[in-house]
Amino acid sequence: MDKLLIARGLSKVYPGLTRPAVVGLDITLSSGQILGLLGPNGAGKTTSLAMLSTRLQPTSGELRIEKMAARPHKRLVRQRIGYVPQDIALYGDLTGRENLLFFGSLYGLTGERLPKRVEQCLDFVLLGKVGEQQVGTYSGGMKRRLNLAVALLAEPPILLLDEPTVGIDAQSRSLILESLATLAARGNALVYTTHYMEEVEQLCDSVIILDGGEVIARGTPAELVAREACANLGDLFLKLTGKSLRE
């Protein structure tokens, strides 16, 4: 399988802080793979995604996307990555279709390709019938699905997803998970963060668990559960990270 993303020793120390937010993160991601990036609040997940998306410059380490070094080729690298943020990044006073047309133009889509991709992405997340409705009228699940559609517009081979199913209905959640599995089957590589362990067990080929910015476990969900003699991934997560509340 083609290696689409290689991260070596990614670390980040924010100005004014002595403790790193992330230390020595190594990731190799091939076509068709889904990596679950897990951890309690403050573990370094969002910082890791920000570095992988090139939105945040690491303090040290190297990132390569499709064999391109990220630092000198940031513009080209960003065209190969789709990012689904935890916050809804849509314009409520525009329709779903207008949102996609706007973001597609920002991605550089022009001519016949732009409206074609808009319709394809709307259909992929089953929003084609409500494409003319203002996004402000959408349910939370519909907005999450449109958030995903935006990231797919430019057909990026790599997707980075920051809790894309948080706070939505069961039907939209199921559709998003099925959509992500379909993308992986087509050859996309995904990095997926969530607090829902059952999603990881259903979706992810491999898992990295962060705590305090450091990798404390990695492997397939089944391997990790068996290694620690736990009943499931949720029990394993609590065993490794503890039950103390994280703010």
N, C-alpha and C positions, 0 to 999 in steps of 0.2 A: 504493500500500500504506500501511496505517496505521502511523505511527511509534509504536512501543510504548516505546522507551527512547531518551532523549537525554541524553548526558553531555557537559558542556563544561568543559574545563580542570580536571578532577579531579586534585588533588595531595594527597599525604600526607607529612608530616614527623613522625616519631615523637618523643616527648619524649626529650630527651637526645642526639639525633642531629642533626647539621647537614646531612647529605645526605638529600634526599627519597627516600622509598621509591618514589614514583610522581610524575611531573611532567607536568602538562598533558594528561591523557588525554581525548581526544574520541572519542565513539562515537555513532553514530546507527543504530538497529536497528529494522527494520520487520517487520511480520507475515510469517512464512514464511522469514525469513533466519536463517542460522547463521553466526556469527562465530567464527573460531578465534583465541584469544588465546594467543600463543606466547611463549616466552622461556626462557633457561637458568635454573637454580636461582638464586634471589635477584633475578630480573629485575623483580619487582613484580606477578606474575600474581595471587597469592593476595590481596595487598593490594587490587588492582583489583577482584577479585570481592567482597571484603568491603565496599568502598565502594559497588559497584553494588547489593549486596543490602541496603544501609543498616545492616549490622551494624557498620560502622566509619564514623565521621564524618570526611569529608575535611577537610583543613586549608584548602583553597580549592576553588572550582569549584562547579558546579551539576549536579544530577541530576533529571531529570523522567521519571516513569513514567506512560504514558498521559495526558500533558499535566499531570499533577499534580506540583508541586514536592515532592521527597522530604522535605526537612527539616521543613516544617510539617505534612506529611500522612504521617508515617512509618508509622503503624499501617495506614492504608488501602493504602499502597504495598506494604508487606510481604505483604498478602493477594494481591497480583498477581504475586508472584515465587515461583518454586519453586527451592530451592537444593539441589544434590547435592554434599555435601562429599567431599573426598578420603578422609577417614577414615570407616569404617563407623559410622554413627550409629543403631544398632539395639540392642534388648535381647535378649541371647542366651537368656535363660530364658523368654521369651515366644514364642509361635508367630508365624509370619509374619502370620497374620490378626490376632492380638492386637496386634502392633506397629502395624499399619495402623489398627486401631480406636482405639488410644491416640493416635497422632499425628493422626488425623482429628479426634478430639475437641478436641485442642489447636488445630487450625485453625478450630474453630468449627462443624464439621459436626455436625448433629443429626438426629433423627428417622429417616425412611426413607432419607434421602440418604446417611447415614454408611455403613451396611452395603452399600448399592448401589455407592458409590464404591470401597469396599474390594474388592468382588468384581471390579469393572471393572478396577481397577489390578492386582490379582493376575493376572487373565487377560491383561492387556496385556503383562506381563513373563513370561508363561507359568509362573506359580507357583501357579496355582489348585489343582493336584493335591497340592501340598505345603504348603498354607496352614495345616494343623493340626500341622505339625511345628515343634519348637522351632528358633529361628533358630541356636542354638548348634550344631545338627547340619547346617546348610547348608554347602555348598561356598563358596569365595570368590566364584565367579561368581554363585551364587544370592543371596548377600548384596548384591553390587553391584546386581543387578537389583531386589531389594527396596528398596535405598536409593533407586533411581530411582522406584519406585512410591510411596514416601512423598512425594516432591516433587510428584507428580502429583495427589495426593488432592483438593486444593482447586481443581483445574482452572486453574492460573495460566497466563496468556498468555505469561509470560516464564520461561525456565529458565536458571539459571546452573549450570554443571557443571564441577567441579574434578577433572580426571583420573578420570572415572568408569569407565574400563576398566583401570586399573592392576592388574597382577598376576593377571589372570583367564584362564580357558581360552578357546580360540579360538571355541568355540560361543557362550558367553555374550557375548563381545566382539562377535561378529557380530550377535547378537540386539539388544544395546544400540544399536549403530549403526543397525540397521534401524528400531528403535523411535524413535530420535531423528529419522531422516529422515521417518518417518510423522508425528510431531508437527509438524515444520516444514511438511509438506504440508497439515496441518490448520489452519495459521495461527499456530502458536506461534513465538516468536522465541527463539533460543538463543545463549548465549555459552559457548564450549567451550574448555577448556584441556586440553592433552595434550602428552606428549613423543613421541607416535607420529605422525610426519609423514604416513604413509600414511592414517591416519584423517582428517586434515585435508583431504588431497587428495580423499578419497572423499566427505566430508560437508559441508565448509564452502564457503559462497559467497564469503566474504571473510576476510582474515587481517590481524591486527595483530601485529607482532613487537616485543616489549619487550626492552630490555637496559639495566641500570643505572637502571631506573625510567622510561626515556624510550622513546617510539615511534621505532624506527629504520626501520620499513618498514610499509606498508599497501597493500592491493589484493587482487585475486583471486589464488588460488594460481597460476593460469596466467600472469597478468600479471607477478607477481613473479619467477617462474622465467624467463620470457622476457626481462625487463628486465635481469637479472643474468647471462644466458646460462649458466644452470645446467641440469643434467640433470633435477633434480627438486627438490621442496621441501626434502628433507633436505640436499642439497648447498647449497642457498641458505641454509638456516638456519646451517650451519657456516661458510659464507663470511661471513655478516654478524656472527655472534656469536663466531667463533673456535673453536678446538679445545681450548683450555685447560680443564681440569677446573674445575667450579664446585661448591663445597661448600654 
